Amino acid sequence: MADLLVKLYDLPPSAAQPDPQLPGTIRRAFAAERRLICDWVATAFGSGWASECEAAFARSPATCFIARDAYELVGFACYDATAPGMFGPMGVRPQDRKRGFGRALLLASLHDMSVRGYAYAVIGGASSLKFYQQAAGATEIPDSTPGFYRGMLRLRGT
Ligand SMILES: CC(C)(COP(=O)(O)OP(=O)(O)OC[C@H]1O[C@@H](n2cnc3c(N)ncnc32)[C@H](O)[C@@H]1OP(=O)(O)O)[C@@H](O)C(=O)NCCC(=O)NCCS
């Protein structure tokens, strides 16, 4: 899983409404939602991503975006969590994938990075080059596996 590079000065427009029937579903997380969101991420995606989510909440405003369907959390995305200038982690719960939430979370986060003055974003250990290529024009960084995560402690079996 290589790292990817995204040109933040050449992004497609943000898609803040992935599903027209669910207006306003993508937004920055409130600090008051920190525990709820990080616990949800731990249950759905594991303790490593939950720890990175905590790092996103250590910033003010939080560099964590969420997707919700009515009052239910459907997905999340963070940046400046793994390292400055890096996007991720991001996840959408399995039953809500392929509804546009992932793309909308990605673009909301990348546009926020652009507004903050970043020129490029790095997507760490990308699971799908095709998804990030199509959604944000990402390109693979040569020789970036295992990249920044090399030597990271892991629980046995993860
Ligand atoms: C990757 C992920 C966030 C995508 O979320 P999503 O809500 O399903 O994405 P979208 O619905 O916005 O998909 C946008 C497009 O990308 C495509 N796509 C989504 N996931 C894809 C994947 N893993 N591989 C290839 N294409 C993918 C969709 O089919 C869609 O294409 P279309 O516009 O032609 O219909 C989601 O699959 C996920 O949570 N995966 C597990 C966690 C993970 O891998 N996170 C990323 C770590 S780098």
Ligand as a Chemical Component Dictionary entry (heavy atoms), coordinates in Angstrom:
data_LIG
# 
_chem_comp.id                   LIG 
_chem_comp.type                 NON-POLYMER 
_chem_comp.pdbx_formal_charge   0 
_chem_comp.three_letter_code    LIG 
# 
loop_
_chem_comp_atom.comp_id 
_chem_comp_atom.atom_id 
_chem_comp_atom.alt_atom_id 
_chem_comp_atom.type_symbol 
_chem_comp_atom.charge 
_chem_comp_atom.model_Cartn_x 
_chem_comp_atom.model_Cartn_y 
_chem_comp_atom.model_Cartn_z 
_chem_comp_atom.pdbx_ordinal 
LIG C1  C1  C 0 -12.517 3.634 0.722   1  
LIG C2  C2  C 0 -13.902 4.027 1.259   2  
LIG C3  C3  C 0 -13.762 5.111 2.315   3  
LIG C4  C4  C 0 -14.751 4.543 0.051   4  
LIG O1  O1  O 0 -15.989 5.006 0.585   5  
LIG P1  P1  P 0 -17.332 4.994 -0.281  6  
LIG O2  O2  O 0 -18.346 5.756 0.493   7  
LIG O3  O3  O 0 -17.688 3.603 -0.656  8  
LIG O4  O4  O 0 -16.860 5.762 -1.583  9  
LIG P2  P2  P 0 -17.802 6.456 -2.673  10 
LIG O5  O5  O 0 -19.177 5.871 -2.590  11 
LIG O6  O6  O 0 -17.682 7.922 -2.534  12 
LIG O7  O7  O 0 -17.099 5.991 -4.008  13 
LIG C5  C5  C 0 -16.710 6.903 -5.010  14 
LIG C6  C6  C 0 -16.284 6.093 -6.210  15 
LIG O8  O8  O 0 -15.147 5.274 -5.896  16 
LIG C7  C7  C 0 -15.442 3.901 -6.098  17 
LIG N1  N1  N 0 -14.821 3.139 -5.028  18 
LIG C8  C8  C 0 -15.155 3.176 -3.727  19 
LIG N2  N2  N 0 -14.353 2.364 -3.014  20 
LIG C9  C9  C 0 -13.492 1.794 -3.907  21 
LIG C10 C10 C 0 -12.434 0.870 -3.784  22 
LIG N3  N3  N 0 -12.070 0.347 -2.610  23 
LIG N4  N4  N 0 -11.781 0.513 -4.928  24 
LIG C11 C11 C 0 -12.120 1.037 -6.131  25 
LIG N5  N5  N 0 -13.117 1.934 -6.298  26 
LIG C12 C12 C 0 -13.797 2.310 -5.193  27 
LIG C13 C13 C 0 -16.958 3.807 -6.060  28 
LIG O9  O9  O 0 -17.434 2.693 -6.776  29 
LIG C14 C14 C 0 -17.357 5.112 -6.693  30 
LIG O10 O10 O 0 -17.225 5.039 -8.087  31 
LIG P3  P3  P 0 -18.344 5.704 -9.049  32 
LIG O11 O11 O 0 -18.306 7.190 -8.744  33 
LIG O12 O12 O 0 -17.859 5.353 -10.408 34 
LIG O13 O13 O 0 -19.627 5.061 -8.644  35 
LIG C15 C15 C 0 -14.647 2.791 1.840   36 
LIG O14 O14 O 0 -14.650 1.764 0.888   37 
LIG C16 C16 C 0 -14.033 2.282 3.145   38 
LIG O15 O15 O 0 -14.377 2.750 4.238   39 
LIG N6  N6  N 0 -13.144 1.274 3.057   40 
LIG C17 C17 C 0 -12.530 0.675 4.244   41 
LIG C18 C18 C 0 -11.585 1.628 4.916   42 
LIG C19 C19 C 0 -10.517 2.146 3.954   43 
LIG O16 O16 O 0 -9.973  1.397 3.141   44 
LIG N7  N7  N 0 -10.221 3.444 4.090   45 
LIG C20 C20 C 0 -9.217  4.112 3.268   46 
LIG C21 C21 C 0 -7.849  3.878 3.844   47 
LIG S1  S1  S 0 -6.595  4.632 2.824   48 
# 
loop_
_chem_comp_bond.comp_id 
_chem_comp_bond.atom_id_1 
_chem_comp_bond.atom_id_2 
_chem_comp_bond.value_order 
_chem_comp_bond.pdbx_ordinal 
LIG C1  C2  SING 1  
LIG C2  C3  SING 2  
LIG C2  C4  SING 3  
LIG C2  C15 SING 4  
LIG C4  O1  SING 5  
LIG O1  P1  SING 6  
LIG P1  O2  DOUB 7  
LIG P1  O3  SING 8  
LIG P1  O4  SING 9  
LIG O4  P2  SING 10 
LIG P2  O5  DOUB 11 
LIG P2  O6  SING 12 
LIG P2  O7  SING 13 
LIG O7  C5  SING 14 
LIG C5  C6  SING 15 
LIG C6  O8  SING 16 
LIG C6  C14 SING 17 
LIG O8  C7  SING 18 
LIG C7  N1  SING 19 
LIG C7  C13 SING 20 
LIG N1  C8  SING 21 
LIG N1  C12 SING 22 
LIG C8  N2  DOUB 23 
LIG N2  C9  SING 24 
LIG C9  C10 SING 25 
LIG C9  C12 DOUB 26 
LIG C10 N3  SING 27 
LIG C10 N4  DOUB 28 
LIG N4  C11 SING 29 
LIG C11 N5  DOUB 30 
LIG N5  C12 SING 31 
LIG C13 O9  SING 32 
LIG C13 C14 SING 33 
LIG C14 O10 SING 34 
LIG O10 P3  SING 35 
LIG P3  O11 DOUB 36 
LIG P3  O12 SING 37 
LIG P3  O13 SING 38 
LIG C15 O14 SING 39 
LIG C15 C16 SING 40 
LIG C16 O15 DOUB 41 
LIG C16 N6  SING 42 
LIG N6  C17 SING 43 
LIG C17 C18 SING 44 
LIG C18 C19 SING 45 
LIG C19 O16 DOUB 46 
LIG C19 N7  SING 47 
LIG N7  C20 SING 48 
LIG C20 C21 SING 49 
LIG C21 S1  SING 50 
# 
